[in-house]
Amino acid sequence: MIDCTSRLTPRPNHEQYKETLYGEFDKLMATETRQKKEYLKHHIPEAVHMDVSAATFPSEYAAYTLYPPRIFQRYARLLGINVDDQLVLYGRGALGGMMMPSNVAWLFKSYGHENVSVLDGGFHRWEKEGGEVTDKLPVTKYGNWKASGISKDRVVTFEELAEKDSSGLDLFAKMETINFLDARTRGQFEGTEPTGLDHHRIESCGYEKTKPIITSCNRGFQAAMLAMVLEYVDETLKPRVYFGSIKEIELRDPLKISSGHVFIP
């Protein structure tokens, strides 16, 4: 059981982070953050705390970048995770407490661990339905979890999207060949009033089952949740998450965004 309580806060300068905190999980886990205090106050018994801000690192273009497999592997082992574990993830806050754990779930899928589940309704629903909570910390032993190489079946990068084919076109110029699903709310997408995710209307949004699927949003969190929803609805679907999402495109090639350079905090 993994408590994925996390908060999206401004990330430190990537060069400074590289020198002081990159892969320093003992330091990161010992830091007193608001999300850690929430976990310590009460959590599901035996749940360990995994913070997305520790599980990823800020790079030049993306605030939440995947670590190389062997580095992330050490973090998972410090949490006591083992190779054969069924991981049940839960969170608090946005979208029924399911956005952060969906992101963590997709991280594990990206590193080759498919045996993951997200608790429907998150910690709030668990409490509301009388689930046991505690402030006692679990006793953990160093795990044996092993990461594979980052799966291209689970993740897509800016470099792949921007790679030109023999005719000089990149994937941004050939969007009709894929299902590029933007998981931001309608308001974020159109600049009007926001709406929530609604996977029941996916076909009316232009989805075509014969095409590959890539999900995106602002920073990859909603995109990961949408990918989890898609697999839940139809396990034959194999969506790929663009973790860098619109923020990375804004910094690397803003003209590919319909409104050009618009600051995304």
C-alpha positions as CSV (number, residue, x, y, z in Angstrom):
1,M,0.0,0.0,0.0
2,I,1.5,3.4,-1.1
3,D,0.2,6.8,0.1
4,C,0.9,9.1,-2.9
5,T,0.1,12.4,-1.1
6,S,2.0,15.0,-3.1
7,R,1.7,18.7,-4.0
8,L,2.6,20.5,-7.2
9,T,4.8,23.3,-6.0
10,P,7.5,25.4,-7.8
11,R,10.5,23.2,-8.5
12,P,14.0,24.3,-7.8
13,N,16.5,25.3,-10.5
14,H,17.4,22.1,-12.4
15,E,21.1,22.8,-12.3
16,Q,21.1,23.4,-8.5
17,Y,18.9,20.3,-8.0
18,K,21.3,18.2,-10.0
19,E,24.2,19.3,-7.8
20,T,22.5,18.9,-4.4
21,L,19.4,16.6,-4.5
22,Y,19.5,14.5,-7.6
23,G,19.0,10.9,-6.5
24,E,19.5,11.9,-2.8
25,F,16.5,10.0,-1.6
26,D,17.6,9.8,2.0
27,K,17.6,13.6,2.1
28,L,14.4,14.0,0.2
29,M,12.5,11.5,2.4
30,A,13.8,13.2,5.5
31,T,12.6,16.7,4.4
32,E,9.6,18.0,6.4
33,T,7.1,18.9,3.7
34,R,3.4,19.6,3.9
35,Q,2.5,16.4,2.1
36,K,4.7,14.4,4.5
37,K,3.0,15.9,7.5
38,E,-0.4,15.0,6.0
39,Y,0.8,11.4,5.6
40,L,2.2,11.3,9.2
41,K,-1.0,12.7,10.6
42,H,-3.1,9.8,9.3
43,H,-2.8,7.2,6.6
44,I,-4.0,3.7,5.8
45,P,-2.3,1.1,8.0
46,E,1.0,-0.2,6.6
47,A,1.0,2.4,3.8
48,V,4.4,3.9,2.9
49,H,4.7,7.5,1.6
50,M,5.9,8.1,-2.0
51,D,6.1,11.7,-3.0
52,V,6.1,12.5,-6.7
53,S,8.5,15.4,-6.1
54,A,11.0,12.8,-4.8
55,A,10.2,10.1,-7.3
56,T,11.1,12.4,-10.2
57,F,13.5,15.3,-10.8
58,P,13.4,18.8,-12.4
59,S,15.2,18.9,-15.7
60,E,15.8,21.8,-18.1
61,Y,12.4,21.5,-19.8
62,A,10.2,19.4,-17.5
63,A,9.5,19.7,-13.8
64,Y,8.8,16.0,-13.2
65,T,11.2,14.0,-15.2
66,L,11.7,10.2,-15.0
67,Y,14.9,9.1,-13.4
68,P,17.1,6.5,-15.1
69,P,15.8,3.1,-14.1
70,R,18.6,2.2,-11.6
71,I,18.2,5.4,-9.7
72,F,14.4,5.2,-9.4
73,Q,14.9,1.5,-8.4
74,R,16.8,2.6,-5.3
75,Y,14.0,4.9,-4.2
76,A,11.5,2.1,-4.6
77,R,13.7,-0.3,-2.6
78,L,14.1,2.3,0.2
79,L,10.3,2.3,0.5
80,G,10.4,-1.5,1.0
81,I,8.9,-2.4,-2.4
82,N,9.6,-5.9,-3.8
83,V,9.5,-7.2,-7.3
84,D,6.5,-9.4,-6.7
85,D,4.4,-6.9,-4.9
86,Q,0.9,-5.9,-5.9
87,L,1.0,-2.1,-5.5
88,V,-2.2,-0.4,-4.3
89,L,-1.9,3.4,-4.6
90,Y,-4.1,6.1,-3.1
91,G,-3.9,9.8,-2.7
92,R,-5.8,12.9,-1.5
93,G,-7.2,16.0,-3.2
94,A,-7.8,16.5,-6.9
95,L,-10.0,14.2,-8.9
96,G,-11.1,12.0,-6.0
97,G,-7.6,11.6,-4.7
98,M,-6.7,9.7,-7.8
99,M,-4.5,12.1,-9.9
100,M,-1.3,11.6,-8.0
101,P,-1.5,7.9,-7.6
102,S,-2.4,7.5,-11.3
103,N,0.9,9.3,-12.0
104,V,2.8,7.1,-9.7
105,A,1.1,4.0,-11.2
106,W,2.2,5.1,-14.6
107,L,5.7,5.6,-13.4
108,F,5.8,2.0,-12.2
109,K,4.3,0.8,-15.5
110,S,7.0,2.8,-17.3
111,Y,9.7,0.9,-15.4
112,G,8.1,-2.4,-16.2
113,H,6.0,-3.1,-13.1
114,E,2.4,-3.7,-14.3
115,N,1.0,-5.1,-11.1
116,V,-0.5,-1.7,-9.9
117,S,-3.9,-0.5,-8.8
118,V,-5.4,2.9,-7.8
119,L,-7.8,3.1,-4.9
120,D,-11.1,4.4,-6.3
121,G,-12.0,7.6,-4.5
122,G,-8.7,7.9,-2.6
123,F,-8.1,8.4,1.0
124,H,-11.2,10.6,1.5
125,R,-13.5,7.8,0.4
126,W,-11.6,5.2,2.5
127,E,-12.2,7.4,5.6
128,K,-15.8,8.1,4.6
129,E,-16.7,4.4,4.3
130,G,-15.1,3.6,7.7
131,G,-11.7,2.3,6.6
132,E,-9.1,2.1,9.3
133,V,-6.5,4.9,9.6
134,T,-3.5,5.3,11.8
135,D,-0.6,7.6,12.6
136,K,1.8,4.7,13.2
137,L,4.6,4.3,10.7
138,P,5.1,0.9,9.1
139,V,8.3,-1.0,9.7
140,T,9.9,-1.5,6.3
141,K,12.9,-3.5,5.1
142,Y,15.0,-2.6,2.1
143,G,13.2,-4.1,-0.9
144,N,14.4,-6.1,-3.9
145,W,12.3,-4.2,-6.6
146,K,13.9,-4.1,-10.0
147,A,13.3,-1.6,-12.7
148,S,13.5,-2.5,-16.4
149,G,14.4,0.0,-19.0
150,I,11.9,2.8,-19.5
151,S,9.2,1.3,-21.7
152,K,8.5,3.0,-25.0
153,D,5.1,1.3,-25.0
154,R,4.2,3.4,-21.9
155,V,6.0,6.7,-22.4
156,V,6.6,9.1,-25.3
157,T,9.2,11.9,-25.4
158,F,9.4,15.3,-27.0
159,E,12.3,14.0,-29.1
160,E,10.0,11.3,-30.6
161,L,7.2,13.7,-31.2
162,A,9.5,16.2,-32.9
163,E,11.5,13.7,-35.0
164,K,10.9,14.3,-38.7
165,D,10.2,11.6,-41.2
166,S,11.5,11.3,-44.7
167,S,9.0,13.9,-45.9
168,G,10.2,16.4,-43.3
169,L,7.1,16.1,-41.1
170,D,7.1,15.5,-37.3
171,L,4.3,13.9,-35.4
172,F,2.9,17.2,-34.4
173,A,2.2,17.8,-38.1
174,K,0.6,14.4,-38.5
175,M,-1.8,14.4,-35.6
176,E,-4.4,12.8,-37.8
177,T,-2.4,9.5,-37.6
178,I,-2.7,9.2,-33.8
179,N,-5.2,9.8,-31.0
180,F,-3.5,12.7,-29.2
181,L,-5.7,13.0,-26.1
182,D,-5.4,16.2,-24.1
183,A,-6.4,15.5,-20.6
184,R,-6.6,19.0,-19.3
185,T,-10.0,20.3,-18.4
186,R,-12.1,21.9,-21.1
187,G,-11.4,25.3,-19.7
188,Q,-7.7,24.8,-19.8
189,F,-7.9,23.5,-23.3
190,E,-10.2,26.2,-24.8
191,G,-9.8,29.1,-22.3
192,T,-13.5,28.8,-21.3
193,E,-15.1,27.3,-18.2
194,P,-13.5,24.1,-17.0
195,T,-15.1,20.6,-17.1
196,G,-14.0,17.3,-15.6
197,L,-12.7,14.2,-17.3
198,D,-15.4,12.2,-19.0
199,H,-14.2,9.0,-20.6
200,H,-17.7,8.1,-21.7
201,R,-17.5,10.9,-24.4
202,I,-14.2,9.8,-25.8
203,E,-15.4,8.9,-29.2
204,S,-17.3,12.1,-29.6
205,C,-14.0,13.9,-29.0
206,G,-12.5,12.4,-32.2
207,Y,-11.0,9.2,-30.8
208,E,-10.4,6.4,-33.3
209,K,-9.6,2.9,-32.0
210,T,-7.4,1.9,-34.9
211,K,-4.9,4.7,-34.1
212,P,-2.1,4.7,-31.4
213,I,-2.9,6.7,-28.3
214,I,-0.8,9.4,-26.7
215,T,-2.1,11.3,-23.6
216,S,-0.9,14.8,-22.6
217,C,-1.9,17.7,-20.3
218,N,0.0,20.5,-18.6
219,R,2.7,18.5,-16.7
220,G,1.7,14.8,-17.2
221,F,-0.4,14.2,-14.1
222,Q,-3.9,14.4,-15.7
223,A,-2.4,12.5,-18.7
224,A,-1.4,9.6,-16.5
225,M,-4.8,9.5,-14.9
226,L,-6.5,9.5,-18.4
227,A,-4.2,6.6,-19.4
228,M,-5.2,4.6,-16.3
229,V,-8.9,5.3,-17.1
230,L,-8.5,4.2,-20.7
231,E,-6.8,0.9,-19.7
232,Y,-9.6,0.4,-17.1
233,V,-12.3,0.9,-19.7
234,D,-10.6,-1.3,-22.3
235,E,-7.5,-3.4,-21.3
236,T,-6.6,-3.9,-24.9
237,L,-5.7,-0.2,-25.3
238,K,-2.1,0.7,-24.9
239,P,-1.9,4.4,-24.3
240,R,1.5,6.2,-24.0
241,V,1.9,9.2,-21.6
242,Y,3.8,12.3,-22.6
243,F,5.0,13.3,-19.2
244,G,6.6,16.5,-20.4
245,S,3.3,17.6,-21.9
246,I,2.4,21.2,-22.9
247,K,4.8,22.8,-20.5
248,E,7.8,21.1,-22.2
249,I,6.5,22.0,-25.6
250,E,6.1,25.6,-24.4
251,L,9.7,25.8,-23.5
252,R,11.2,23.8,-26.4
253,D,9.0,24.8,-29.4
254,P,6.1,27.1,-28.4
255,L,4.9,27.6,-32.0
256,K,3.6,24.1,-31.9
257,I,1.0,25.3,-29.3
258,S,-2.0,26.9,-31.0
259,S,-1.7,30.1,-29.0
260,G,2.1,30.2,-29.0
261,H,4.0,31.0,-25.9
262,V,1.6,31.2,-23.0
263,F,3.2,30.8,-19.5
264,I,2.1,27.7,-17.7
265,P,3.1,27.9,-14.0
